[in-house]
Amino acid sequence: MSDQQIPPLSNPPVAPPLLAGGTPPPTNPPIVENVSDQQPVTGIVSAVEAILRHPRRIHYQLSKGNTAGVISVLLFIAAFCALVYGFIVGTFSGGTQLWAAPIKVAGGLLVSGFICLPSLYIFCCLSGSQARLGEVFGLLAGMLAITTILLIGFAPVAWVFSQSTESVLTMGTLHLLFWMVATIFGLRFLARGFSQLKAGTNGMLMLWGAIFLLVALQMTTALRPIIGKSDHFFPATKQFFLSHWYENLNGRE
């Protein structure tokens, strides 16, 4: 018999090392974040561009702790755009409303957001999210910013109607419609932000959105008149917004 050559044995496969706790390492490579989402928000123009075209840039900056600069820019945009739209609202009546309406529109919107911030943060915590207060505040500021930016887009249409009609009820309904549409897009931005933070807040966001709408609508009544004329900057009597609307529909105001 001829000697048969025995092939060399191959080395046995080596099992991958275990991580802490006995967990094997992931087999898939880590997901690489989109580079365009990581571009910094450096100013007002950059923030407007980001919030309209690439809202994930805002979400990314907030998640990385860059909250102070982003929040300040977004709040400035919200205040400035609200002042401009308020001036358009004031052109309907003219006179003191040219400066009173901008202050009331901007102040009422920002105060409504600040009033509803604690409930938004509490709802976020109850949903299991680990988002910090700064991140929640930043998302709220982004919501206010995109809402007022959209109002600026509606401003030319509102101005045309303000110069062609004398009906306070018609103008009030038109401004309310524009504000509702803009707020829907703002809430959409807020929902996407919480989705990026992996917080299951769909139901709670709907509840919070209803609370925010009620607060903002009541603010319009508490700061009345915003469209019509009055001898007083603030109303002399307290009133619920539904009662105020009912009286206007019946021609009692």
Residue pairs with C-beta under 8 A, 6 or more apart in sequence:
16 24
16 25
17 25
18 24
18 25
19 25
33 60
34 56
36 54
36 57
37 54
37 56
37 57
37 59
37 60
38 57
38 60
39 50
39 54
39 57
40 46
40 61
40 66
41 47
41 50
41 57
41 58
41 61
41 66
41 69
41 70
41 73
43 73
44 73
44 76
44 77
47 58
47 70
47 73
47 74
47 77
47 145
48 77
48 149
50 57
50 58
51 58
51 74
51 77
51 142
51 145
51 146
51 149
51 189
52 146
52 149
55 142
55 146
55 189
55 192
55 193
56 196
58 70
58 74
58 138
58 142
58 193
59 139
59 192
59 193
59 196
59 197
60 196
61 67
61 70
61 138
62 70
62 134
62 135
62 138
62 139
62 193
63 135
63 196
63 197
65 134
67 132
67 134
67 135
67 137
67 138
68 134
70 138
70 141
71 134
71 137
71 138
71 141
74 138
74 141
74 142
74 144
74 145
75 110
75 141
75 144
75 145
77 145
77 148
77 149
78 109
78 110
78 141
78 144
78 145
78 147
78 148
79 106
79 110
80 148
81 145
81 148
81 149
81 151
81 152
82 102
82 105
82 106
82 109
82 110
82 148
82 151
83 102
83 103
83 105
83 106
84 102
84 152
84 155
85 102
85 105
85 148
85 151
85 152
85 154
85 155
85 158
86 101
86 102
86 103
86 104
86 105
86 106
86 226
87 98
87 101
87 102
88 155
88 158
88 159
88 162
89 97
89 101
89 102
89 105
89 158
89 162
89 175
89 226
89 227
90 97
90 98
90 99
90 100
90 101
90 102
91 98
91 159
91 162
91 163
92 162
92 168
92 171
92 227
93 101
93 227
93 228
93 229
95 229
96 229
97 225
97 226
97 227
97 229
100 233
101 226
101 227
104 223
104 226
105 226
107 223
108 216
108 219
108 220
108 222
108 223
109 144
109 147
109 148
109 216
109 219
110 144
111 219
112 212
112 215
112 216
112 219
113 140
113 141
113 143
113 144
113 212
115 215
116 140
116 208
116 211
116 212
116 215
117 136
117 137
117 140
119 208
119 211
120 136
120 140
120 208
121 133
121 136
121 137
123 201
123 204
123 205
123 207
123 208
124 131
124 136
124 194
124 199
124 201
124 204
126 204
127 199
127 200
127 201
127 204
128 199
128 200
129 194
129 197
129 198
129 199
129 200
129 201
130 197
131 194
131 197
131 199
135 197
139 189
139 190
139 193
139 194
140 190
142 189
142 190
142 193
143 186
143 187
143 189
143 190
144 186
146 182
146 185
146 186
146 189
147 179
147 182
147 183
147 185
147 186
148 182
150 181
150 182
150 185
150 186
151 178
151 179
151 182
154 178
154 181
154 182
157 178
158 171
158 174
158 175
158 178
161 170
161 171
161 174
162 171
165 171
168 227
168 228
168 248
169 248
169 249
171 227
172 227
172 248
175 227
179 216
183 212
183 213
183 216
187 205
187 209
187 212
190 205
190 209
191 201
191 202
191 205
194 201
194 205
217 241
218 240
218 241
220 226
220 241
221 235
221 239
221 240
221 241
221 244
222 234
222 235
222 238
223 234
224 230
224 235
224 244
225 235
244 253
247 253
